[in-house]
């Protein structure tokens, strides 16, 4: 083979390799761009609570529901939901009652999902909770906001408070941060040890204690004022019950992994029903 022929063959091979590299680079670039902006990350717990309130359809009250848990699940402020449905203090709801999210003007309302809900059994420090399934046709009534409150008797730990009066609900590394995107984290996740104390981040009244909200496991919700509530999910054991008053730093649960894949505390603060970044309220550490 002549020198010219060899040179031509070598040039042809180099050109073929160059084209292959360009094709591979284009493919990798396309994959990178699809992962960075083209693929939407979906929250696997998004059905448990909505960032934007459900504004159409209705929900039929089941055994174990409270006005607070229904409002929390569908992204409503409990006062607004009570007003929408004409529910007056002491905010009694009954099994089978229809809670409407829209104004009734829609010709084809979307019916909100009605998951199977279990009745939370009140727990004590020496006894874990045990949900009991009850037929949804029962017609007994149940207050959404307990009328008579009693102070919890669990230990109170000295805690550092922020200027706004909030304290950390647990010690441990932050493994999940709040996202303003509705499909991502609605609070923060704190790693810890199984059985580690979970503390009330601020004083208030326990308005929900149970496992009826899918994706949160054993959950406690505390009402601090007409504006703020906080939530503590994935606990192993609940140490307070609905209607009890708690103080900042008081133990309300033991950390666990119910409803999730590892031991952690999922902590949320909601202002008028909407999730806000807890880091803006908690003290620096």
N, C-alpha and C positions, 0 to 999 in steps of 0.2 A: 504494500500500500504506500502511495506517495505521501510526502510530507503534507501536501495540500489536502489530500483526502483525510489523513489523520486529524489535521487541524479542524476540518469541517465536521468530522464525526465527534470530536471533543466539544466543539461549539454547540452541536445539536444536543449532546447530553447535558451540558450546562443549562441550556435553555429549558429542557424538559424538567430538570431539578428545580429551576427557578419558578416555573409554572406550578409545580407541586407545592413549593413553599408558600407561594401567594395564595393558593387555594386553601391550604391548611390555616394560614393566618386569617383569611376571611372567615372561615368557619369558627375559629376560636373567638374572633372579634364579635361574631354574631351571637355566640353563646354567652359571652360576657355581657353584652348589652341586654340580652333577654333576662339575665339574672339580676342585673342592676336596676332595670327600669321596666321591663316588660312582663315580669311575673309578679302577680299580687300575692302577698303573704296573707293567708287566711287564719284568723284566730279560731282555734278549735273550741274555744269556750264562748264564742260570740253569741250562741243561742242562749246563754245564761243571762246575759244582760246586754242591752243595746246602748250605744252612745247617743244616737238620735232616738227620741221617743217614738214608739209605735203610735201612729196617728189615725189608724183605721182598724176596723174589726172589733172583736170583743173577746173576753176571756170568762169562762165559767169557773167560779170559785170551787176549789176542792178542799177536802179535809187537810188541815195543816197550814193553809194559806193565811196570810195576814195582808192588810192593805200595804204594809211596808214591803213585804216580800214580792208582792205583785208589782208594785211600783218599781222596785229595784230591778226585777227581771226584765221589765219592758222599758227601762230608761226614763221613768217619770219621777217627778217630785211628788211625794205622797200627798202633799196638800193640794196640788193641782189635780191629781187623780181623784181625790175625794170630792173636790169641787165639781169636776166634770160629771161625776156620777151622783151628786146630791147626797153624799154621805156626810152626816153631821157628827160632831163629838157625841159619844166616845168612840166613833168610827167602828161600829159593829158591822161585820159582814157575815153572811151565812153560806153554808155549803149549797151550791147550785145557783147562787146569785150571779147575774151577768154584770161584768165590769166592762164598760164601753170606753174605747180609746178615741174614737172619732166623734164628730158632731151629728152623725146620722144622715148627712147630706149626700154621701156617696151612694150611687145606685147599686154598686157591686162591692160591698165591704169585704175586706180580707179578714178572715177569722183567724185570730191569734192562736198559736199552737197551745194545746192544753196537755202538758206532760203529766205523767203519773207522779203524784206528789205523796210523800209519806208524812205521817204525823210525827213531829219530833217529840220524843219523850224527855222530860226534864231530867237533867243529870245532877249528880252530886259528886264531890271530889273522889269518892270511893267507888263510883259506879259509872261505867261507860254508857253512852246513849245507845238506845236500841229502837230504830224506827219500826213502827207498826203500821202495816197496810190496812186501810179502812175503805169500805165501799163508798164511792163518791156520791151515792144517792142519799146518804144520811142528811138530815135537814137541821141539825143542831147549829146554833150560832156561836160565833167566837169573836172577841174583840180584836181589832187590828192594833190598837194602841192600848195596852193594859191600863185599866183605871187605877188599880191599887198596886203600888210599887213597894218593894222591900229591898233593903240594902243587901248586897252580896257579902258573904263572909269569907271569901278567899283572901290569901295574903296580898298585901299592898307593898310594893317595892319602891324605895326612893329612886326617883328618875329625874333626869335633866329635862327641862321644858324649853321650848322655843319661845320667842317673844309672843307668839300667837297662842301659847298654852299647850302645844302638842308635845308628846314624848314618843320615843321609838317604841313600837309594839314588841320588838324582839331584838336581841343582839345577833349579829351574824353578817356575813358578806351579802351585798346586794347582787343577785344573779339575774335579775330582770327589772328593767326600768320602764317607767311610764312612757307611753307614746301618744301623741296627739292624733295619730291616725286611728280612726274608729275600729279598724280591723286588727289592731295590735294590742299591747298590754294596757289595761285600764287602771293599773296600779303599779306596785313594785313587788318583787319577790325577794324574800330574805331567806338565805340558807341557814340551817341549824341542825340540831340533834333531835332525834325522836324523843318526845316527852318534854322538850324544852319549854319553859314558861312563855305563854303569849299574854301580853299585857294590854290593858285598855290604853289607847293613845291619848285619850281625853276623857273627862268625866261625862256620864250620861246615863241613859236608860237602855237596857237590852230590849230591842224590839223584834229580834228574830234569833232563834238558836235551833239549828237543825240541818238537815241535808236535802231539803226540797228543791234547791236551786242547782240545776245540773251544771257541772263544771267547777263547782266550788268545794265539793266534799262537805265535811262538817263545818258549818259556817256560823259565825256570830255577826250580827249587825247591831251597832250601837247608835242611838239617836242622841246627838249632843245638843242640838237646838233645832229651831224650825228651819234652819238653813243647812246644817251639816249632819251627815251620818258617816260612819266608818264601818268597814267590813274586814273580817279576818277569816280567810279560807284555808282549807286542806288540813284542819286540825285532826289530831288523833282522838281527843276527848274534850268535850265541852264541860266547863265547870260552872257555868251560869245558865240561868233560864230566863225566858221572856218575862218582862216586868221587873226584873231586878235592877237596882241602881248600882253603878260602879264608879269608882274614882280613878283618876289618872294613875297609872302604874299598878292597878289591881289585876291579878291574874284572872283571866277569863277562859283560858283553854290550855291544852298541851299541844305543841307542834306535832304535825304528822304528815301523812302523804295521801290522805283520802281524796279521791277525785283527781289525782295527778300521778306523775311517775317518779317523784323523789320527795324526800322530806324537805319541806319549806313552808313558809308563811306567805300567802298572797294577801297583801294589804291594800285597801282602797280608801280614799276619801272622796265623798261626793258632795258637791255644793248644789243645792236645789235640784238634786237628782242627776246631775251631770258629773262624770269623773273628772277630777283635777289631779295634778301632779303632787303626790304626797311629799316629795322632796322640798317643795316650796313652803311646807308647813312644819316639817320636822326640824329639830335642832341639828346644827352641824356636828359631825363627828369624824 
